[in-house]
Amino acid sequence: MDVIPGNLLLSAAERALRIDAIHGPYHAVIAAEIARIRPALIVSVHSFTPQLATRPDEARPWPIGILYNEDDRAARAGLAWLAARSINAGDNQPYSGRVLNYTMDRHAEAAGIPYLGLELRQDEIDTAEGCAKWLGLVADLVRAVA
């Protein structure tokens, strides 16, 4: 997990303030929406860098990755959908959802709701054309998995 420099020297009181002001309300809103809607599928979308700053010579080959922890129902269906379209997808790449999956563990896995934790490579979505392409693909992927 990445270190956030601004959090390194926080006192216990400052840490508690950040949790109360940001972390707690963020997760409370998500939990309330899930309780209200009870979705059949939860989807998160994030982006990742084409390579790590610490290893600039190692390009990440996947334009999209699907992260998951214990519940891989939606992930397996999503990976199969992408493979059927010859899209090179990271299976728990570029990160492992077994290590970095806090929100989905808390809100999807704990409630038994299938989820897609999607990661898109930033250079795939840094233009209007790239965004449009991936918007269509992700929408189709979500519909197929749901």
N, C-alpha and C positions, 0 to 999 in steps of 0.2 A: 504494500500500500504506500502511496506517496506521502511524504512528509509535507505538511503545510507550514512554511516558515513562520507565519503570523500566529500560529498556535503553540509554538515551541516554548515560549517563556510566559505563558499565561499562568496567573495565580489560580487557585481553586475557585475563588469568587468570580474571576473573569470567565473561567471555563463554564461555570454554572450559568452566568448571564448569557453566554452564547447559546448554550443548550436551551435555556428558557426562551430566548428571543427568536431562535432560528430552527434548531433541530426539533424541538418539541412541537411547535405549531405546524411545521411542515408535515411531520408524520401524523399528527392529529387530523389534519385535513384529508390526507390520503386514507386513513382508517375510516373516517366518517363517510367518505364517498364510496368506499368499498362496501361498507355496511349498508348504505342506502341503496346502491345499485345491485350489489352481489353479482359482479360480472362473471361471465363464463371464461374469460381470458383477461389477464393483465399484461400490458405491454409497456416496456420502458425502452427509450431510445437514447443512446449516448454516442459520442464519437471518440475516436482514438487517432493518435498521430501515425503517420506512415512509417516512422521509425522512432526509436527511443533516442533522446538527446545523448544518453550515455553510450549508445551503440549506433552511431549514425550510418555505419556501413552495412547494417543489417536491416534491410527493408522488410516490413511486414507484408506478406503476400496476399492476405485476404482483404477484399473490399468490405466485407461484412463478417461479423462474428455473432454467435449466439451463446450466451452465458447461462449456466444453470447450476444448481447445487444437487440436491437429492431428487427433486421432482423434474424429470427430464421429458415428460409427456409432450409438451408443446415444442420443446427444443428439438427432439428427435423428428417430429413431424416437419418442423421448419427447416431443419438441415436436409431432410429428404426432398422437400420442395425445391430448395435452392440447388441441390445436386442435380435434380431432374432438369434444371434450366442451365446446367453447366456453369453455375456461379460458385467460385472458390470461396467457401465459407469456413470461418474458423470455428471449430468445435471446442467450445470453452476457450477460445482465443480471441483477442490478444491477451486476455486475462482469464483466470480461472474463476468461475462462479462458485466454486467450492471454497475459495479464499475471500473473494470480494463480491458479496451478494447481499449486503445488509438489508436493503429496502425490499428486495424480492423475498428474502428469507422471512422477514418480518410480516409483510403484507400479503404475500401470495402463498408461499409454502406453509406458513403457520395456519392459514385458513383453508388449505387444501385446494387452492385455485391454481389452475395451470397458468403459466406465464412464458412470455418471450422476452428475454433480456437481450436486446439488440445493440450491437456496437457497429457504427459505420466509420470507415476510414475517412479522415478529414479531407484528404485531397479528392475524394469522390463526391463531396458535397460542398465544395468551395466555390461553385459557380451556380448560376440560376439553372443551367442545363443539367448539371449534376444533381442538384436538389430535385428537379422535376423527375429525372430518371428514377432516383431512389425513392421518391415519394410514391410513384406508381408501383414500383417493385415491393416496397414495404407494405403498402395498402393491399396488394394482391396476396402477399405472404400472410398477413394477418387474417384476411378473409379465408384463405385456404386452411389455415391452422384452426381458426375458430370454428 
